[in-house]
Amino acid sequence: MKQLFLLCALFVSTQAHSLDLRGRMGIGATNQLANDIPAISFKIQQSKTFALGGLLGLKSNEDETLYGAGIKFYRIIFDEPQLNFYMAGLFATENYLDEEEKVKSGYQIDGTLGTEFHLTGLESIGFSFEFGLSARNANAEDGATFQTLGDQFLKAAVHFYL
């Protein structure tokens, strides 16, 4: 019983306040690109309800160079202490290897709902979860694919706010 009480005490905050991230830039990592290249991500909270983000991933060797770059728009629906719920749109261009190991170019358009949460005492680190829909051009000859998304924080994003 003591262990349960101590565990509950660790996760319950006696101080509840909403984070104000306006004007702060978050820098971190994401793996949301369709070509599976890990990317560096940034997010700038422009106002109480709008944030602008971007991502850039690169993989190069002597045979080919693969990349992915995109811009992301966030609209905060509502916030709670240590937590923001948002809608987001991602527009990215990227290249990938086809079945014949040739480099091809494509695009990715995502529409998601998500949340970013901060732990009490670690307000400068944000962990994101997202789910939604994606339209991707995986092969220009075969047309676009349409799929559902569900990204946990190791794939969606982890940001450190400066």
C-alpha positions as CSV (number, residue, x, y, z in Angstrom):
1,M,0.0,0.0,0.0
2,K,2.9,2.4,0.8
3,Q,4.4,1.8,-2.7
4,L,1.1,2.6,-4.4
5,F,0.8,5.8,-2.3
6,L,4.4,6.8,-3.2
7,L,3.8,6.1,-6.9
8,C,0.7,8.2,-7.0
9,A,2.5,11.0,-5.1
10,L,5.2,11.1,-7.8
11,F,2.7,11.6,-10.6
12,V,0.4,14.1,-8.9
13,S,1.4,17.7,-9.2
14,T,0.3,20.1,-6.5
15,Q,0.9,23.0,-8.8
16,A,-1.2,23.3,-12.0
17,H,-0.4,25.9,-14.6
18,S,-0.5,26.1,-18.3
19,L,2.8,26.5,-20.1
20,D,3.4,29.7,-22.1
21,L,5.7,28.7,-24.9
22,R,5.1,31.9,-27.0
23,G,8.3,33.0,-28.6
24,R,10.3,29.9,-27.6
25,M,11.9,27.6,-30.2
26,G,11.9,23.9,-29.7
27,I,14.7,21.8,-31.4
28,G,14.5,18.0,-31.5
29,A,14.0,14.9,-33.5
30,T,11.3,13.3,-35.5
31,N,10.9,10.2,-37.7
32,Q,7.7,11.2,-39.6
33,L,9.2,11.2,-43.1
34,A,7.8,8.6,-45.4
35,N,11.3,7.6,-46.6
36,D,12.2,6.6,-43.0
37,I,15.1,9.1,-42.6
38,P,15.4,10.5,-39.1
39,A,15.0,14.2,-39.2
40,I,16.0,17.3,-37.1
41,S,12.8,19.1,-36.2
42,F,12.1,22.6,-35.0
43,K,9.0,24.3,-33.7
44,I,8.3,28.0,-32.9
45,Q,5.2,29.0,-30.9
46,Q,4.1,32.1,-32.7
47,S,1.0,32.9,-30.6
48,K,-1.2,31.2,-28.0
49,T,-2.9,29.2,-30.7
50,F,-0.4,28.9,-33.7
51,A,3.0,27.3,-34.1
52,L,5.2,26.9,-37.1
53,G,7.6,24.0,-37.5
54,G,9.9,22.3,-39.9
55,L,12.0,19.2,-40.4
56,L,15.1,18.2,-42.4
57,G,16.6,14.7,-42.8
58,L,19.6,13.7,-44.8
59,K,21.4,10.5,-45.6
60,S,24.3,10.5,-48.0
61,N,26.9,7.9,-49.1
62,E,29.2,7.5,-52.1
63,D,26.3,6.1,-54.2
64,E,23.4,8.4,-53.5
65,T,22.0,11.2,-51.4
66,L,18.6,10.9,-49.9
67,Y,16.8,13.8,-48.1
68,G,13.5,14.9,-46.8
69,A,12.4,18.4,-45.9
70,G,9.1,19.8,-44.8
71,I,7.1,22.6,-43.1
72,K,4.5,21.9,-40.5
73,F,1.7,24.2,-39.2
74,Y,0.2,23.7,-35.7
75,R,-3.1,25.0,-34.5
76,I,-3.7,24.5,-30.8
77,I,-7.3,23.5,-30.1
78,F,-7.1,23.7,-26.3
79,D,-4.5,23.5,-23.6
80,E,-4.4,22.0,-20.2
81,P,-1.8,22.2,-17.5
82,Q,1.4,20.6,-18.9
83,L,-0.5,19.6,-22.1
84,N,-1.5,21.1,-25.5
85,F,-4.0,19.5,-27.9
86,Y,-3.5,20.5,-31.6
87,M,-4.2,20.0,-35.2
88,A,-1.2,19.9,-37.6
89,G,-0.5,19.9,-41.3
90,L,2.8,18.6,-42.8
91,F,3.9,19.4,-46.3
92,A,7.2,17.6,-47.3
93,T,9.2,16.8,-50.3
94,E,11.6,13.9,-50.2
95,N,13.4,11.3,-52.3
96,Y,13.7,7.6,-51.9
97,L,15.1,4.5,-53.5
98,D,12.6,2.5,-55.8
99,E,12.7,-1.2,-56.4
100,E,15.5,-0.9,-58.9
101,E,17.6,1.1,-56.4
102,K,17.1,4.3,-58.4
103,V,16.6,7.6,-56.6
104,K,13.1,9.0,-57.1
105,S,11.4,12.2,-55.8
106,G,8.0,12.4,-54.0
107,Y,5.9,14.3,-51.6
108,Q,4.1,13.8,-48.3
109,I,1.0,15.6,-47.0
110,D,-0.2,14.8,-43.5
111,G,-3.2,16.0,-41.5
112,T,-3.0,15.0,-37.9
113,L,-4.4,15.6,-34.4
114,G,-1.9,15.4,-31.6
115,T,-0.8,16.4,-28.1
116,E,2.4,17.7,-26.7
117,F,3.0,17.1,-23.0
118,H,5.6,18.4,-20.5
119,L,6.5,16.8,-17.2
120,T,6.4,18.9,-14.1
121,G,9.9,20.1,-13.4
122,L,11.0,19.4,-17.0
123,E,8.9,22.0,-18.8
124,S,11.6,22.6,-21.5
125,I,11.1,19.2,-22.9
126,G,8.0,18.4,-25.0
127,F,6.9,14.9,-26.0
128,S,4.4,14.6,-28.9
129,F,1.9,11.9,-30.0
130,E,-0.1,12.2,-33.3
131,F,-2.7,10.4,-35.3
132,G,-4.3,11.2,-38.6
133,L,-4.2,10.7,-42.4
134,S,-1.4,10.9,-44.9
135,A,-1.2,11.2,-48.7
136,R,2.2,10.1,-50.1
137,N,3.6,9.8,-53.6
138,A,5.7,6.7,-53.1
139,N,6.1,6.0,-56.9
140,A,5.2,8.5,-59.6
141,E,4.2,5.7,-62.0
142,D,1.8,4.0,-59.5
143,G,0.2,7.2,-58.2
144,A,-0.3,8.3,-54.6
145,T,-1.0,6.3,-51.5
146,F,-3.4,7.2,-48.8
147,Q,-3.0,5.9,-45.3
148,T,-3.7,6.3,-41.6
149,L,-1.1,7.4,-39.1
150,G,-0.4,6.8,-35.5
151,D,2.9,8.1,-34.1
152,Q,4.1,7.8,-30.6
153,F,6.6,10.3,-29.1
154,L,9.7,8.5,-30.4
155,K,8.4,8.9,-33.9
156,A,6.3,12.1,-33.8
157,A,8.7,14.4,-32.0
158,V,10.6,15.3,-28.9
159,H,11.6,19.0,-28.6
160,F,13.8,20.8,-26.2
161,Y,12.6,24.4,-25.9
162,L,15.2,27.2,-25.7
